[in-house]
């Protein structure tokens, strides 16, 4: 029985229900970055120099979360694949940067383990000084806690580091400043961490369960193929992001094609993947479908588990 993911689902369900019924409060810090000279200068430069205005805006959306100017088509393609989270700098973006630094960090770790955790802690704490970017900050806080506990030789699991990071984030007022950013980060990051020691199948089902939970509250549907293709698209994005992020930082000194060509290729891939979603109809997020995920993670006996899941799916389609 995976009680952790059930806790994540229940808390997320309650929080989404509460904030969906009220007025959606979101922070305005993202807009404030337009008035910051560093962000504004790059925004103007990229918009002026990119041959395709949409690709330039897509780069800004991926790197800073600025969606202003994105066409309906671009948004629809991302929405069909359930990858709108790519427009919000978060754990995916931060982790992809860590992957680039991994060879250097591995070398430091081999020579001096304590210095490695000290460097990792320092790097993790850097995003905390940014204005806004709450999703990045909470993931950075999680990484910092993991590094600090290892530096102090404390045996703290990733799960409890996650609880600690989100508890601190809650105390700092993140839920009030940007409720849905907090809730969705809690839901999907919590789901991933809950099944981190399980198989890839559990990972996919955990993500799928999160999507159905959100759709159930909104009385919507989920395209299962779209979710699966979206997971694939996200994994490709983790390779792409370091390239476009590096270009974003040093755009004045680098050729435009360094970012424009990879972005064009990636968006063509997204268009192809989103068109495939039409081959499979969306599934309405009913209580019976939602119960499948509860049975899957709550019941240890495989025969009982899969029997109840099959029965729930059958009832869903009959009714």
Order of alpha helices (4+ residues) and beta strands (2+ residues): alpha-alpha-alpha-alpha-alpha-alpha-alpha-alpha-alpha-alpha-alpha-alpha-beta-alpha-alpha-beta-alpha-alpha
